[in-house]
Amino acid sequence: MSAVIGGMSASGRIALHAPSEFSQCVPGVLAFAARHSWRLSGPRRRVCAALCGLALLVGCTVGPDFRAPDPPAATTYLPGRGAAVPAAGELTGRELAYGGDIPERWWELLHSRSLDALIEQGIKRNADLESAEAAVRVAQSNAAAQRGALFPTVAATFNPTRQQIPEILTSPLSSGADVYSLQTAQVTVGFVPDVFGGTRRQIEAFDALVDVQVFQREGVYLTLVANIALAAIEEASLRGQIAATQRLIDVQTRLLFLLRRQYSTGEITLTDVVAQETAFAQATLLLPPIEKQLARQRDLLAFLTGRFPSEDIAATFEIGSFRLPKRLPMTLPGDLVRQRPDVRVAEADLRAANAQIGVAIANRLPQITLTANAGSSATAISQLFSPGTGLWSIAGNVAQTAFDAGTLENRQRAAEHAFDQSTAQYRSVVLTAFRNVADALRALQADARAITAAVAAERSAARNIDLVRRQVEQGQVVVPVLLLAQQAYLQTAVARVQAEASQLADAVALFQAVGGGWARR
C-alpha cells in the first residue's frame, strides 16, 4: 500500500492522497472503523478490530512514489540526420550502424589481440575496480541491515544479582531473609510497526544507494577498459613518431655522407655541410622527449593492469596493429540514458532523494513502539522457570511531536529541495552524455578528413625528399631546399601517425560515450 503526499494544507496538516489502486490508507481504515464499529456486534466487531490492528502493522507508505524520468525527446546527436561519418576514401571511410548492439567486449572491434589480453589482465588485477566491487558489497550489506528494521528485535538476558535489604524495609522473600541472590532470565521483544512506511522508504533509499554503487562500478569498469585502450593507442602513436624520426635520421645520415664527400672534392662549401649537420643534430634531439613519453605510457599501462613499473609488459603496440571495422555500432539517442553508467547513477540518486521525502513525512506522523518481555526470576538458578517464578509485561507507546519549532517540517522541505537538486543534476548528466557523443562524432568526422590529408601530404613529402636526395647525389643541391624537404618529411610523417592514432582514440571515446557494452554483461 502506498500514499502520495499532496502537500501541506493551509492549517499545516499533512494532506494524504491515496492512489487509485488502493483508496484507503491507515487513517482511512481507522476512520471507517470509528464511524461504523458501533453498528457492529459480536464476531463482526472483532473482525473490525482485527482489521484495524492489521492496518497498524502493515501501514501505508507516505511520500511520492518514484517514476523513472522519461527518455529525452532528441532523435539525433547532431543537427540534421547525423547518421554517418562522411566517407573519406577506402582507408578512412566509416559508417555508423544506428541501433546496433554495442558488444560486451567492445574493445575487440579494434582487432588487436595484444590489447584484448592486456584488458583482460587489467580487469582481473586493477585496484580501482576491486575497490568498486567492495563498495557494492558494502552497500548491499547496509541495505540488508536496513531491512531488519521491518522485523521485531528479540533479546535474551540473564541477570544474576546478590543484594541486601535494609533492616527498616521488609524483605520481598517469603523467608524474610535480608541477604539473598536473585537470578532473572527473560526474553524481550521490541517492535516498531512501520505504520506510515518511513522504514520502507528508508529501505528504498538504501536499495537506490546499492544501484548507485553498482552503476559506479560499471563506470569504473568502462573507464578502466577505455583508459587501457587509449594508453595502448598512445603508445602506438609514440612508437610511430619514433619510427618516423628514425627514418628521417637515416635519410639525413646518408645525405650528410654525400655532402661531406662533395665538400672533400670541393664541389660545395663547408657551410652547406654544417647546415646539414645541424639538421641531423636537431632531428636526433627530437628522440629523447618522445622516448620519455613512451616510457611513461608503459608505466601507465603497468599501473592500469595492476602491475609495478618494474614488471615488464610483454605486449607492444604499433599503429598497424589496430584496425577499425567499416561499420561502427551506434546507440540510438533514446537508449543512451539506459546504457550510460553515469546517467544510471544520477537516476539512482534521484530515486534515493525521492524516498527521503517519504522518510521525512513519516517522521512527522505518530511514532508507535510495541514492547513485550517474559521470563523468570528466582533465588537459585535451579528454580528458574519453576511454577510461581514467571514474569511478563506488554507495553505500547504512541508519540506525536507537538512542538519542535518547525524542525521536522524544515527537514521535509530540505528533502524536497534535495530531490529538486537531484533532478537538476540528472538533467545535467543527460545533457553531458549527449554532448560527449556529439563531440566524439564530430571528432571522427574531422579524423576522416585529417587522415586523407595527412596520407597525401606524407606521400608528397616522401617523393620530394627522394627527388632532393637524387639531386644531392648529382651535385645539384640547394641546401635551403634540402632542409625544408627534410622538415616537411618529418612533419607529415608524424602528422599521419597522429591522425591515425586520433581516429582510433576517438572511436574508443565514442564507445565510452555511449556507455560501452556493460548493459549486456
Buried (B, 14 or more C-beta within 10 A) or exposed (E): BBBBBEEBEEEEEBEBEBEEEEEBBBBBBBEBBEEEBEEBEEEEBEEBEEBBEEBBBBBBBBBBEBEEBEBBEEEBBEEEEBEBBEEBEEEBBBBBBBEEEBBEBBBEBBEBEBBBEBBBBBBEEBEBBEEBEEBBEEBBEEBEEBBEBEEEEEEEEEEEEEEEBEEEEEBEEEEEEBEBEBBBBBEBBBBBBBBBBBBBBBBBBBBBBBBBBBBBBBBBBBBBBBBBBBBBBBBBBBBBBBBBBBBBBEBBEEBBEBBBEBBEEEEBEEEBBEBBBEBBEBBBEBBEEBBEBBEBBBBBBBBBBBBEEEEEBEBEBBBEBBEBEEEBBBBBBEBBBBBBBBBBBBBBBBBBBBBBBBBBBBBBBEBBEBBBBBBBBBBEEEBBEEEEBEEEEEEEEEEEEEEEEEEBBEBBBEBBEBBEEBBEBBBEBBEBBBEBBBBBBBBBBBBBBBBBBBBEBBEEBBEBBEEBBEBBEEEEBEBEEBBBBBBBBBBBBBBBBBBBBBBBBBBBBBBBBBBBBBBEE
